[in-house]
Amino acid sequence: MPDDLPESIVESYRAAAGDSVNSLHADVLAGRPTEVDARNGAIVRFGRKHRIATAVQRMAVALLNAMCRG
């Protein structure tokens, strides 16, 4: 990954329209299924398969899924 990746991500958020939201937030607001399983859940599954701890991702999946269920 390029050394300036964090700065470029922050800059892209700063350049976005003030009322824009990320896709996960937009899905939650619209009552649509989210991509949590495809994104974060995949990290947990691959970690389990390769015996790599993914505690933060597991927590994120659990919290996001709970939030989406209301």
ZIBELVEN-V281101 format. One record per residue. N is the residue number from 1. D_FIRST is the distance of its C-alpha to the first C-alpha in Angstrom with 1 decimal. Layout:
n=N d_first=D_FIRST
n=N d_first=D_FIRST
//
This chain:
n=1 d_first=0.0
n=2 d_first=3.8
n=3 d_first=6.5
n=4 d_first=8.4
n=5 d_first=6.9
n=6 d_first=10.0
n=7 d_first=12.3
n=8 d_first=11.7
n=9 d_first=12.3
n=10 d_first=15.4
n=11 d_first=16.5
n=12 d_first=16.5
n=13 d_first=18.7
n=14 d_first=20.9
n=15 d_first=21.5
n=16 d_first=22.5
n=17 d_first=26.2
n=18 d_first=27.7
n=19 d_first=29.0
n=20 d_first=25.9
n=21 d_first=24.6
n=22 d_first=21.8
n=23 d_first=22.8
n=24 d_first=23.6
n=25 d_first=25.9
n=26 d_first=27.4
n=27 d_first=28.3
n=28 d_first=29.9
n=29 d_first=31.8
n=30 d_first=33.1
n=31 d_first=34.0
n=32 d_first=31.8
n=33 d_first=30.1
n=34 d_first=26.5
n=35 d_first=23.4
n=36 d_first=23.1
n=37 d_first=24.0
n=38 d_first=21.7
n=39 d_first=18.6
n=40 d_first=19.4
n=41 d_first=22.2
n=42 d_first=20.2
n=43 d_first=18.0
n=44 d_first=21.4
n=45 d_first=22.9
n=46 d_first=20.2
n=47 d_first=20.4
n=48 d_first=24.1
n=49 d_first=24.1
n=50 d_first=22.1
n=51 d_first=23.8
n=52 d_first=20.8
n=53 d_first=21.9
n=54 d_first=20.5
n=55 d_first=23.0
n=56 d_first=21.1
n=57 d_first=20.3
n=58 d_first=23.9
n=59 d_first=25.2
n=60 d_first=23.3
n=61 d_first=24.6
n=62 d_first=28.1
n=63 d_first=28.2
n=64 d_first=26.9
n=65 d_first=29.3
n=66 d_first=32.1
n=67 d_first=31.4
n=68 d_first=31.4
n=69 d_first=34.7
n=70 d_first=36.2
//
